[in-house]
Amino acid sequence: MKKKFNNPTNRVIVSIILGIVVGVFVCFMAIRSGYSHIKGTSLSEYSVNVFGFSIFDIQKNGGEFKGTPNNSNMMFIGLIFSMVLAIATEIILAVVNRQRKEKIE
């Protein structure tokens, strides 16, 4: 398993996929908390924001709630998480490899 992640291409691909999964989970939890918030209050509409980006608009029509997604902002959040995770992974591995080389010398 360790040899698979020695290749930087594989590491970046895995980091991008994990970043997208984390972004989807963050959006899911934000939308879920948005529905909980609007149901617990007397608001007629609510905009779910993550990092200042509106990802979902919830409106109350009669007794039911209707949501409208903003897919471009959700994709952008997934992209942000992917980039941050890929860069953080490469920086951490560079620091660890540098420390290993210093111990050997």
C-alpha positions as CSV (number, residue, x, y, z in Angstrom):
1,M,0.0,0.0,0.0
2,K,2.8,2.4,0.8
3,K,4.5,1.9,-2.6
4,K,1.3,3.0,-4.3
5,F,1.5,6.4,-2.7
6,N,5.2,6.9,-3.6
7,N,4.0,8.0,-7.1
8,P,3.1,11.7,-6.9
9,T,0.4,11.3,-9.6
10,N,-1.4,8.7,-7.5
11,R,-1.2,10.8,-4.4
12,V,-2.6,13.9,-6.1
13,I,-5.5,11.8,-7.7
14,V,-6.4,10.3,-4.3
15,S,-6.2,13.7,-2.7
16,I,-8.5,15.2,-5.3
17,I,-11.0,12.4,-4.9
18,L,-10.9,12.7,-1.1
19,G,-11.3,16.5,-1.3
20,I,-14.4,16.1,-3.4
21,V,-15.8,13.6,-0.9
22,V,-15.1,16.0,2.0
23,G,-16.7,18.9,0.0
24,V,-19.8,16.8,-0.6
25,F,-20.0,15.9,3.1
26,V,-19.6,19.5,4.2
27,C,-22.3,20.7,1.8
28,F,-24.6,17.8,2.9
29,M,-24.1,18.8,6.6
30,A,-24.6,22.5,5.8
31,I,-27.9,21.8,3.9
32,R,-29.1,19.5,6.6
33,S,-28.4,22.1,9.3
34,G,-30.2,24.7,7.1
35,Y,-33.3,22.6,6.9
36,S,-33.1,22.1,10.7
37,H,-32.7,25.8,11.2
38,I,-35.6,26.9,9.0
39,K,-37.9,24.2,10.5
40,G,-37.0,25.4,14.0
41,T,-37.8,29.0,13.3
42,S,-40.5,31.0,11.6
43,L,-38.5,31.9,8.6
44,S,-40.1,31.6,5.2
45,E,-36.8,31.3,3.3
46,Y,-33.2,30.6,4.2
47,S,-30.0,30.7,2.2
48,V,-27.4,28.1,3.2
49,N,-23.8,29.5,3.0
50,V,-20.5,27.8,3.2
51,F,-17.4,30.0,3.3
52,G,-19.6,32.9,2.1
53,F,-20.9,31.0,-1.0
54,S,-24.6,30.4,-1.2
55,I,-24.9,26.6,-1.9
56,F,-28.7,26.1,-1.3
57,D,-31.8,28.2,-1.0
58,I,-34.7,26.8,1.1
59,Q,-38.2,28.3,0.8
60,K,-41.3,27.4,2.7
61,N,-44.4,27.1,0.5
62,G,-47.5,26.4,2.6
63,G,-46.5,23.6,4.9
64,E,-43.7,22.1,2.8
65,F,-40.1,23.1,2.3
66,K,-38.6,23.4,-1.2
67,G,-34.8,23.7,-1.8
68,T,-33.0,25.0,-4.8
69,P,-29.3,24.0,-5.2
70,N,-26.6,26.3,-6.5
71,N,-24.5,23.6,-8.2
72,S,-21.7,25.9,-9.4
73,N,-20.9,27.0,-5.8
74,M,-21.1,23.4,-4.5
75,M,-18.6,22.4,-7.2
76,F,-16.3,25.3,-6.3
77,I,-16.3,24.2,-2.6
78,G,-15.4,20.7,-3.7
79,L,-12.6,22.1,-5.8
80,I,-11.3,24.2,-2.9
81,F,-11.2,21.2,-0.6
82,S,-9.5,19.1,-3.3
83,M,-6.8,21.7,-3.8
84,V,-6.2,22.3,-0.1
85,L,-6.0,18.6,0.5
86,A,-3.6,17.9,-2.4
87,I,-1.3,20.8,-1.4
88,A,-1.3,19.9,2.3
89,T,-0.5,16.3,1.5
90,E,2.4,17.2,-0.7
91,I,3.8,19.8,1.8
92,I,3.5,17.3,4.7
93,L,5.3,14.6,2.6
94,A,8.0,17.0,1.6
95,V,8.7,17.9,5.2
96,V,8.7,14.3,6.3
97,N,11.1,13.3,3.5
98,R,13.4,16.2,4.3
99,Q,13.5,15.2,8.0
100,R,14.3,11.6,7.0
101,K,17.2,12.7,4.7
102,E,18.6,14.9,7.5
103,K,18.5,12.0,10.0
104,I,20.4,9.7,7.5
105,E,23.1,12.3,6.9
